[in-house]
Amino acid sequence: MNEKPNNNIQKSLGALLIGLVLLIAFNALILPVITADPVKPTDYSFFLEQVEDGNVSKVEITDSLITFTTDDNKFYSTVRIDDPDLVERLREDGNIEFTGVSVDQNPMRNFLFAWVLPIIFMVVIWNLIFKLLGKHMGGLGNAMSFGKSNAKVYVKAQTGKTFDDVAGQDEAKEALKEIVDFLHSPEKYAEIGADLPKGALLVGPPGTGKTLLAQAVAGEAEVPFFSISGSEFVEMFVGMGAAKVRDLFSQASEKAPCIVFIDEIDTIGKKRDGQINSNDEREQTLNQLLTEMDGFDGKKGVVILAATNRPESLDPALLRPGRFDRRIPVELPDLAGREAILGVHGKKVKLAEGIDFNAIGRATAGASGAELANIINEAALRAVRNGRTAVDQSDLEESVEVVIAGYQRKNAVISQKEKEIIAYHEIGHALVAAMQKDSAPVHKITIIPRTSGALGYTMQIDEGEKFLMTKEEAFARLATLTGGRSAEELIFNTCTSGASNDIEKATKLARAMVTRYGMSENFDMIALETVNNQYLGGDPSLACSSVTAAEIDAEVRNIVKSAHSEAIRILTENIEKLHELAHYLLEKETITGEEFMAILKPEKSFA
């Protein structure tokens, strides 16, 4: 819980406390003064004189005060004195009224100030406090719901999604089709005595379509679909999250067969470490979830789907058989999957003739489904900006570059000297790549700056999908990465900051060759590094001593230096082509791989 909501709570509770104090003070101090009739204090002797003169019409006697009214409608009060003969005197007069009730000249005013105004005041303060709470912190504002879950319910395929809307995840769809079949006809499973797994955990990187798959399962099965995020169970009051879990499963049991989808389940399903600073509310919520999953009958047709991109952080009790006993990977799509995803999203926009999704798929290795959808949308936006009514191939290719490197900075002012350095830098990459047999072909070279900060880039695209990388291919990639800096050193006898990203990538790849891939002769097949959060960037951490870490650094340095030397050798042997290609790139600013190869190897021109 961050600091800002806590401040809002303190301010709101402070306002409520101030309001209650003001209300009490109003009733205790101000109200009696407003509602009271003008009463003039006097002494007891004056009261006796008025009684003897026959000028008193009404008298009210209390334990400590005597209030009387004279014939001229004036009100007086005096301190009561122990006078046993007083009642006899009043009775002898015969004209004095003993009502025993306070004199009240305006009863409506007393009712208004005593009841109506305090109630209105309290209602206004109450509404103001809960509006503030509802605006700044939904948790306390929702406390009056008494543990009701906030799950969104979609009934009878109102998700609008089916398996036809999901592409590139054939293995995941195949695993989920059994759940759909069970929800359609549970009797054939009950007949043989089989229980469907109660829970299925969708695991994969962000943007791969985990939520879309869950919606598609509900759409295919045509059953109620409860959707809730794990963060919605987190409350400021201990026990409220557990109450929401109970309510969610109660609703699901009433609407069975149905699907309950919990997105980002790692919010409440983290491992219980028993530390002093552990979150009691989160652990109670997790315990309640575990209990509920054990408590319902698998034959009723309540299926729990959950999604996460941090499976290593989940509590082991959540993953044991009988709970989330199926783990369905939703990985990044391969080439065929990317092509299918582009086709699905391409149906939503107008496409020109001759669109080649295979070329776009090859250019987007490692892209998720969400990124591919963004590429299609960027292409449609570019077509509109250029005044076209349909998306063509150039729009798709440019949108790939937008997603990878950002928009073109057409107004960037770069000196001719720097342009020349950038041109030689990019041709250095391309030339080293083209002269190695284990390197991907060059697809495009440009020296137009991009909003990502890149002053130029060289795009390489493999001819097919690759799942393995050999040691030779890794070394060729290292040499290509060092080709830009090598060209600067060779031609200008200096180096620039433009190679910073190349250096970072080369160091990361060389370290992985040593610590994870076993591509170093000095360390052989020893795992020296582990990867955490593989679906969220894969942060590596060394699993070795400090002495071994120093040896790793030396080995990485030697590998990078060898690749750097190889790049300089290739460029030195092809120095004339380096000059020719750099001047051509300076003139054109952007050239294709075919144009590049036509100059480099005219005898093998692709024109």
KEVODO-628607 format. One record per residue (C-alpha): residue in one letter; x, y, z. Coordinates in steps of 0.2 Angstrom, whole numbers, plus 2048, in hexadecimal, padded with zeros to 3 digits. Last residue first. Example, Ala and Ser with C-alpha at 12.3 -4.5 7.8 and 13.67 -1.06 7.14 Angstrom:
<sites>
SITE vonu  px  py  pz
SITE    S 844 7FB 824
SITE    A 83E 7EA 827
</sites>
This chain:
<sites>
SITE vonu  px  py  pz
SITE    A 85B 7D9 6D7
SITE    F 862 7CC 6E2
SITE    S 874 7CF 6DD
SITE    K 880 7C0 6DF
SITE    E 88D 7C6 6D3
SITE    P 88B 7D8 6DA
SITE    K 891 7D2 6EC
SITE    L 892 7E1 6F8
SITE    I 889 7ED 6EC
SITE    A 87A 7E2 6E8
SITE    M 87B 7DB 6FA
SITE    F 877 7EC 701
SITE    E 869 7F0 6F5
SITE    E 861 7DF 6F9
SITE    G 862 7E2 70B
SITE    T 859 7F2 709
SITE    I 860 804 70B
SITE    T 85C 813 715
SITE    E 866 824 716
SITE    K 867 823 703
SITE    E 877 82E 701
SITE    L 87F 82A 711
SITE    L 87B 818 70E
SITE    Y 883 818 6FD
SITE    H 893 820 705
SITE    A 893 813 713
SITE    L 891 805 706
SITE    E 8A0 80B 6FB
SITE    H 8AB 80E 70A
SITE    L 8A8 7FD 712
SITE    K 8A9 7F5 701
SITE    E 8BB 7FC 6FF
SITE    I 8C0 7F6 711
SITE    N 8BB 7E4 70E
SITE    E 8CA 7DB 716
SITE    T 8CB 7E8 723
SITE    L 8B9 7E7 727
SITE    I 8BA 7D4 729
SITE    R 8CA 7D5 734
SITE    I 8C2 7E3 73F
SITE    A 8B3 7D8 742
SITE    E 8BE 7C9 747
SITE    S 8C8 7D4 753
SITE    H 8B7 7D9 75C
SITE    A 8B1 7C7 75D
SITE    S 8C2 7C2 765
SITE    K 8C0 7D1 771
SITE    V 8AF 7CC 776
SITE    I 8B4 7BA 779
SITE    N 8C3 7C0 783
SITE    R 8B9 7CC 78E
SITE    V 8AC 7BE 792
SITE    E 8BA 7B3 797
SITE    A 8C1 7C0 7A3
SITE    D 8B1 7C4 7AB
SITE    I 8AD 7B1 7AD
SITE    E 8BE 7AF 7B6
SITE    A 8B9 7BE 7C2
SITE    A 8A9 7B5 7C5
SITE    T 8B2 7A5 7C9
SITE    V 8BC 7AE 7D7
SITE    S 8AC 7B6 7DD
SITE    S 8A4 7A5 7DF
SITE    C 896 79F 7D4
SITE    A 883 7A0 7D1
SITE    L 882 7B0 7C8
SITE    S 871 7B9 7C6
SITE    P 868 7BC 7B6
SITE    D 858 7C6 7B4
SITE    G 84D 7BE 7A7
SITE    G 844 7CC 79F
SITE    L 833 7C9 7A7
SITE    Y 82E 7B7 7A1
SITE    Q 83F 7B0 7A8
SITE    N 83C 7B8 7B9
SITE    N 84D 7B2 7BF
SITE    V 85B 7AA 7B5
SITE    T 869 7A1 7BC
SITE    E 87C 7A3 7B9
SITE    L 88B 798 7BA
SITE    A 884 788 7B2
SITE    I 893 77D 7AD
SITE    M 895 774 79D
SITE    D 8A7 77A 798
SITE    F 8AE 787 7A3
SITE    N 8BF 78B 799
SITE    E 8B8 785 789
SITE    S 8AA 792 789
SITE    M 899 78E 780
SITE    G 891 787 78F
SITE    Y 881 790 78B
SITE    R 87D 798 79C
SITE    T 88D 7A0 7A4
SITE    V 899 7A1 795
SITE    M 88E 7A4 786
SITE    A 882 7AE 791
SITE    R 890 7BA 796
SITE    A 895 7BC 783
SITE    L 882 7C0 77F
SITE    K 881 7CD 78D
SITE    T 891 7D5 788
SITE    A 88D 7D6 776
SITE    K 87C 7DE 77A
SITE    E 883 7EB 785
SITE    I 891 7EF 779
SITE    D 885 7F1 76B
SITE    N 87A 7FD 775
SITE    S 889 808 779
SITE    A 88F 808 767
SITE    G 88A 819 763
SITE    S 895 820 771
SITE    T 8A3 823 765
SITE    C 8B3 81B 760
SITE    T 8C3 822 758
SITE    N 8CF 81E 749
SITE    F 8C1 825 73D
SITE    I 8C1 816 731
SITE    L 8C7 807 73A
SITE    E 8C1 80D 74C
SITE    E 8B0 812 746
SITE    A 8AF 802 73B
SITE    S 8B3 7F7 74A
SITE    R 8A6 800 755
SITE    G 899 7FB 749
SITE    G 89F 7E9 746
SITE    T 89F 7E5 759
SITE    L 88D 7DF 758
SITE    T 890 7D5 748
SITE    A 89F 7CC 750
SITE    L 894 7C8 75F
SITE    R 887 7C1 753
SITE    A 894 7B7 74A
SITE    F 89A 7B0 75B
SITE    A 888 7AB 760
SITE    E 885 7A3 74F
SITE    E 896 799 751
SITE    K 891 793 762
SITE    T 880 78D 75B
SITE    M 86F 795 75F
SITE    L 860 78A 760
SITE    F 84D 78E 75D
SITE    K 84F 796 74B
SITE    E 840 79B 740
SITE    G 845 79E 72E
SITE    E 84E 7AA 723
SITE    D 855 7B4 731
SITE    I 853 7C6 731
SITE    Q 860 7D3 734
SITE    M 85C 7E6 737
SITE    T 86A 7F2 738
SITE    Y 867 802 742
SITE    G 869 815 742
SITE    L 86A 823 74E
SITE    A 861 819 75C
SITE    G 859 823 76A
SITE    S 849 81A 76A
SITE    T 841 829 760
SITE    R 84A 823 751
SITE    P 859 82B 747
SITE    I 85A 827 734
SITE    I 86A 81E 730
SITE    T 862 80F 729
SITE    I 866 7FD 724
SITE    K 85A 7EF 71F
SITE    H 859 7DD 71D
SITE    V 86A 7D6 721
SITE    P 86B 7C3 721
SITE    A 86D 7BA 731
SITE    S 87F 7B5 736
SITE    D 887 7A4 736
SITE    K 88F 7A6 724
SITE    Q 898 7B6 729
SITE    M 89C 7C4 71C
SITE    A 88A 7CB 71C
SITE    A 88B 7CD 72F
SITE    V 89B 7D7 72F
SITE    L 895 7E1 721
SITE    A 885 7E6 729
SITE    H 88C 7EB 73A
SITE    G 89A 7F5 732
SITE    I 88D 7FD 726
SITE    E 884 803 736
SITE    H 894 80B 73D
SITE    Y 899 812 72C
SITE    A 889 81B 72A
SITE    I 889 821 73C
SITE    I 89A 828 73A
SITE    E 895 831 72A
SITE    K 885 838 732
SITE    E 890 83E 740
SITE    K 89B 848 734
SITE    Q 88C 84E 72A
SITE    S 884 856 73A
SITE    I 874 84F 741
SITE    V 864 859 742
SITE    A 855 84F 747
SITE    N 845 854 73F
SITE    K 841 844 737
SITE    R 843 83A 748
SITE    Q 83B 82A 742
SITE    Y 830 821 74E
SITE    G 836 814 75A
SITE    A 843 806 759
SITE    I 83B 7F6 75A
SITE    V 828 7FA 75A
SITE    V 82B 808 74D
SITE    E 836 7FD 742
SITE    V 828 7F0 742
SITE    S 81C 7FE 73D
SITE    E 827 802 72E
SITE    E 826 7F1 728
SITE    L 813 7F0 72A
SITE    D 810 800 721
SITE    S 81C 7FB 713
SITE    Q 812 7EC 710
SITE    D 801 7F5 70E
SITE    V 7F3 7FA 719
SITE    A 7E3 801 711
SITE    T 7DB 811 70E
SITE    R 7EA 81B 70B
SITE    G 7ED 82E 710
SITE    N 7FF 82C 717
SITE    R 7F9 82F 729
SITE    V 7EB 822 727
SITE    A 7F7 815 721
SITE    R 803 819 72F
SITE    L 7F4 816 73C
SITE    A 7F0 805 734
SITE    A 803 800 735
SITE    E 803 805 747
SITE    N 7F4 7FA 74A
SITE    I 7FB 7EB 742
SITE    I 80C 7ED 74C
SITE    N 802 7EF 75C
SITE    A 7F9 7DF 759
SITE    L 80B 7D7 757
SITE    E 810 7DF 767
SITE    A 801 7D7 770
SITE    G 805 7C6 769
SITE    S 816 7C7 76F
SITE    A 826 7CA 764
SITE    G 835 7BF 766
SITE    A 839 7BF 753
SITE    T 830 7CE 74B
SITE    A 839 7CF 73A
SITE    R 834 7BD 735
SITE    G 822 7C0 739
SITE    I 822 7CF 72E
SITE    A 829 7C5 720
SITE    N 81C 7B8 723
SITE    F 80E 7C4 724
SITE    D 810 7C8 711
SITE    I 803 7D4 70B
SITE    G 800 7D3 6F9
SITE    E 7F0 7DD 6F7
SITE    A 7EC 7EB 703
SITE    L 7E5 7E8 715
SITE    K 7D6 7F0 71D
SITE    V 7D7 7ED 730
SITE    K 7D0 7E1 73C
SITE    K 7D4 7D2 732
SITE    G 7E7 7D6 734
SITE    H 7E5 7D2 747
SITE    V 7E2 7C0 743
SITE    G 7EE 7BF 735
SITE    L 7FC 7C7 73F
SITE    I 7F9 7BA 74C
SITE    A 7FA 7AC 740
SITE    E 80B 7B3 739
SITE    R 811 7B4 74B
SITE    G 80C 7A2 74E
SITE    A 814 79C 73F
SITE    L 824 7A5 744
SITE    D 824 79F 756
SITE    P 818 7A7 763
SITE    L 81F 7AD 774
SITE    E 819 7A0 781
SITE    V 809 79D 789
SITE    P 80E 78E 794
SITE    I 7FF 784 79C
SITE    R 802 77E 7AD
SITE    R 7F5 772 7B3
SITE    D 7F4 76D 7C6
SITE    F 7EE 77E 7CC
SITE    R 7E5 776 7DB
SITE    G 7E3 763 7DD
SITE    P 7F5 760 7D8
SITE    R 801 76C 7E0
SITE    L 803 77E 7D9
SITE    L 7FB 789 7E6
SITE    A 804 780 7F4
SITE    P 815 783 7EB
SITE    D 812 796 7EE
SITE    L 814 7A0 7DE
SITE    S 824 7AA 7DB
SITE    E 82B 79F 7CD
SITE    P 81B 7A1 7C3
SITE    R 81F 7B3 7C0
SITE    N 815 7B7 7B0
SITE    T 805 7B3 7B7
SITE    A 7F3 7AD 7B2
SITE    A 7E6 7A3 7BB
SITE    L 7D8 798 7B5
SITE    I 7CC 790 7C2
SITE    V 7BF 784 7BB
SITE    V 7AF 782 7C4
SITE    G 7A6 773 7BB
SITE    K 79D 76A 7CA
SITE    K 7A7 75B 7C8
SITE    G 7B7 763 7D0
SITE    D 7AD 765 7E0
SITE    F 7B2 774 7EA
SITE    G 7BB 775 7FA
SITE    D 7CD 772 7F5
SITE    M 7CD 782 7EA
SITE    E 7C5 78B 7F8
SITE    T 7D2 787 804
SITE    L 7E0 78C 7F9
SITE    L 7D8 79D 7F5
SITE    Q 7D5 79F 808
SITE    N 7E7 79C 80C
SITE    L 7EC 7A8 7FE
SITE    T 7E1 7B6 805
SITE    Q 7E7 7B3 817
SITE    E 7F9 7B4 810
SITE    R 7F5 7C5 807
SITE    E 7EE 7CC 817
SITE    D 7FC 7C6 821
SITE    N 809 7CF 816
SITE    S 81A 7C9 81B
SITE    N 826 7D5 825
SITE    I 82A 7C8 832
SITE    Q 82E 7BB 825
SITE    G 824 7AB 824
SITE    D 829 7A9 812
SITE    R 818 7A6 80A
SITE    K 81B 7A5 7F7
SITE    K 811 7B1 7ED
SITE    G 7FF 7AC 7E8
SITE    I 7F7 7BD 7EC
SITE    T 7FE 7C8 7DE
SITE    D 805 7B9 7D6
SITE    I 7F4 7B6 7CF
SITE    E 7F6 7C3 7C2
SITE    D 7E5 7BF 7BA
SITE    I 7D9 7B4 7C4
SITE    F 7CC 7AC 7B8
SITE    V 7BD 7A3 7BF
SITE    I 7B4 798 7B2
SITE    C 7A3 791 7B3
SITE    P 798 782 7B5
SITE    A 792 787 7C2
SITE    K 789 797 7C5
SITE    E 786 795 7D8
SITE    S 797 78D 7DB
SITE    A 79F 79C 7D2
SITE    Q 796 7A9 7DD
SITE    S 79C 7A0 7ED
SITE    F 7AD 79F 7E6
SITE    L 7AE 7B2 7E4
SITE    D 7A6 7B5 7F5
SITE    R 7B3 7AA 7FE
SITE    V 7C1 7B3 7F4
SITE    K 7BA 7C4 7F9
SITE    A 7B9 7BF 80B
SITE    A 7CC 7B9 80A
SITE    G 7D0 7CA 803
SITE    M 7C6 7D3 811
SITE    G 7CF 7C9 81F
SITE    V 7DC 7D7 824
SITE    F 7D5 7E8 81F
SITE    M 7E0 7F1 812
SITE    E 7DA 7E6 804
SITE    V 7E3 7DB 7F7
SITE    F 7D6 7D0 7EE
SITE    E 7D5 7DD 7DF
SITE    S 7E8 7DB 7DC
SITE    G 7E5 7C9 7D6
SITE    S 7DA 7CF 7C8
SITE    I 7C9 7C9 7C5
SITE    S 7BF 7C1 7B7
SITE    F 7B0 7B5 7BA
SITE    F 7AA 7AD 7AA
SITE    P 799 7A5 7A9
SITE    V 798 797 79C
SITE    E 798 796 789
SITE    A 7A6 789 789
SITE    E 7AE 791 779
SITE    G 7AC 7A3 780
SITE    A 7B2 79E 791
SITE    V 7C1 796 78A
SITE    A 7C4 7A5 77F
SITE    Q 7C4 7B1 78E
SITE    A 7D1 7A6 796
SITE    L 7DC 7A6 786
SITE    L 7DA 7B9 785
SITE    T 7E0 7BB 797
SITE    K 7F0 7B1 793
SITE    G 7F3 7BA 782
SITE    T 806 7BB 780
SITE    G 807 7CD 785
SITE    P 811 7CA 795
SITE    P 81C 7BB 795
SITE    G 814 7AA 799
SITE    V 80B 79F 7A5
SITE    L 7F8 79A 7A5
SITE    L 7F4 790 7B5
SITE    A 7E6 784 7B4
SITE    G 7DC 77F 7C3
SITE    K 7CF 773 7C8
SITE    P 7D6 765 7BD
SITE    L 7C7 75B 7B6
SITE    D 7C2 74C 7C1
SITE    A 7C0 73C 7B8
SITE    G 7B4 72E 7BE
SITE    I 7B0 727 7AE
SITE    E 79E 72D 7AE
SITE    A 7A3 73D 7B6
SITE    Y 7AE 741 7A7
SITE    K 79F 73D 79B
SITE    E 794 748 7A6
SITE    P 79E 757 7A5
SITE    S 798 75B 793
SITE    H 79B 76D 78E
SITE    L 7A6 772 79D
SITE    F 7B0 763 79B
SITE    D 7B3 766 788
SITE    V 7B8 778 78C
SITE    I 7C5 772 799
SITE    E 7CB 765 78C
SITE    K 7CD 773 77F
SITE    L 7D9 77C 78B
SITE    A 7E8 771 788
SITE    E 7E6 772 775
SITE    K 7E4 785 776
SITE    A 7F5 786 77F
SITE    E 7FD 77C 772
SITE    D 7F6 786 764
SITE    Q 7FB 797 76B
SITE    G 800 7A1 75B
SITE    A 7EE 7A6 759
SITE    V 7DF 7AA 764
SITE    D 7D0 7B2 75D
SITE    D 7CA 7A2 756
SITE    F 7CB 79A 767
SITE    T 7BC 7A5 76C
SITE    K 7B9 7B6 773
SITE    G 7AA 7C1 774
SITE    T 7AC 7C1 787
SITE    Q 799 7C0 788
SITE    A 79B 7AE 785
SITE    K 78B 7A9 790
SITE    V 78E 7B4 79F
SITE    Y 79C 7C0 7A2
SITE    V 79F 7C4 7B4
SITE    K 7AB 7D1 7BA
SITE    A 7B2 7CC 7CB
SITE    N 7B2 7DA 7D8
SITE    S 7B0 7CE 7E7
SITE    K 7A5 7D2 7F5
SITE    G 7AE 7D3 806
SITE    F 7A2 7DE 810
SITE    S 79E 7EA 802
SITE    M 7A0 7F8 80F
SITE    A 7B3 7F5 80D
SITE    N 7B1 7FB 7FB
SITE    G 7B6 80D 800
SITE    L 7C4 806 80B
SITE    G 7CC 7FD 7FC
SITE    G 7C7 80A 7EE
SITE    M 7D3 817 7F4
SITE    H 7D4 829 7EF
SITE    K 7C2 82B 7E7
SITE    G 7B8 81E 7F1
SITE    L 7C0 825 801
SITE    L 7BD 837 7FD
SITE    K 7AB 833 7F8
SITE    F 7A9 829 808
SITE    I 7AE 838 813
SITE    L 7A3 844 80A
SITE    N 794 838 80B
SITE    W 796 837 81E
SITE    I 798 849 820
SITE    V 788 84D 817
SITE    V 77E 840 820
SITE    M 784 846 831
SITE    F 77F 858 82D
SITE    I 76E 853 827
SITE    I 76B 849 837
SITE    P 771 857 842
SITE    L 766 864 838
SITE    V 756 859 83A
SITE    W 757 854 84C
SITE    A 75A 861 859
SITE    F 75B 870 84E
SITE    L 74B 86D 845
SITE    F 741 865 854
SITE    N 745 874 85F
SITE    R 740 880 851
SITE    M 72F 877 84F
SITE    P 72C 878 862
SITE    N 72C 88B 862
SITE    Q 727 893 872
SITE    D 72C 885 87E
SITE    V 72B 888 891
SITE    S 732 878 899
SITE    V 725 86C 8A0
SITE    G 720 869 8B2
SITE    T 710 871 8AD
SITE    F 70B 879 8BE
SITE    E 701 888 8B9
SITE    I 700 897 8C6
SITE    N 6EF 89E 8C8
SITE    G 6EA 896 8D9
SITE    D 6F5 8A0 8E3
SITE    E 6F4 894 8F2
SITE    R 6FB 886 8E7
SITE    L 70B 890 8E3
SITE    R 70D 894 8F6
SITE    E 70B 882 8FB
SITE    V 718 87D 8EE
SITE    L 724 889 8F5
SITE    D 722 885 907
SITE    P 730 877 908
SITE    D 73D 884 901
SITE    D 74E 87C 8FD
SITE    I 754 889 8F1
SITE    R 753 887 8DE
SITE    V 75E 893 8D4
SITE    T 754 8A0 8CA
SITE    S 74D 8A1 8B8
SITE    Y 743 8AE 8B0
SITE    F 738 8AF 8A1
SITE    K 72D 8BE 89C
SITE    N 71C 8BB 895
SITE    D 714 8CB 89E
SITE    D 70B 8BF 8AB
SITE    T 71C 8B9 8B1
SITE    T 724 8A8 8AB
SITE    F 72E 89E 8B7
SITE    T 73D 893 8B7
SITE    I 744 88B 8C7
SITE    L 754 882 8C6
SITE    S 75E 875 8D0
SITE    D 753 865 8D0
SITE    T 746 86C 8C5
SITE    I 737 878 8C7
SITE    E 72D 87F 8B9
SITE    V 721 88D 8BD
SITE    K 714 896 8B3
SITE    S 709 8A5 8B5
SITE    V 713 8B0 8C2
SITE    N 70D 8C2 8C5
SITE    G 702 8BE 8D5
SITE    D 70C 8CB 8E0
SITE    E 711 8BD 8EC
SITE    V 717 8B2 8DD
SITE    Q 721 8C1 8D6
SITE    E 729 8C5 8E7
SITE    L 72E 8B3 8E9
SITE    F 737 8B2 8D8
SITE    F 73F 8C3 8DC
SITE    S 746 8BB 8EC
SITE    Y 74D 8AC 8E3
SITE    D 758 8B7 8D8
SITE    T 758 8BA 8C6
SITE    P 75E 8B2 8B5
SITE    K 755 8B8 8A5
SITE    V 74F 8AB 899
SITE    P 74F 8AE 887
SITE    D 748 89E 87F
SITE    A 754 890 87C
SITE    T 756 888 86A
SITE    I 765 891 865
SITE    V 76F 890 875
SITE    P 76B 87E 878
SITE    L 771 87A 866
SITE    I 781 883 867
SITE    L 78A 87A 876
SITE    A 785 867 877
SITE    N 77D 864 866
SITE    F 78A 86F 85C
SITE    A 798 868 866
SITE    I 793 856 862
SITE    L 791 85A 850
SITE    L 7A2 863 84F
SITE    V 7AB 854 857
SITE    L 7A3 848 84B
SITE    G 7A8 853 83C
SITE    I 7BA 854 843
SITE    L 7BB 841 844
SITE    L 7B4 83F 833
SITE    A 7C1 84B 82B
SITE    G 7CF 842 835
SITE    L 7C9 832 82E
SITE    S 7C9 839 81C
SITE    K 7DB 841 81E
SITE    Q 7E2 831 826
SITE    I 7DB 827 818
SITE    N 7E1 833 80B
SITE    N 7F3 832 813
SITE    N 7F2 81F 812
SITE    P 7ED 820 800
SITE    K 7FC 82A 7FC
SITE    E 809 820 805
SITE    N 808 810 7FB
SITE    M 800 800 800
</sites>
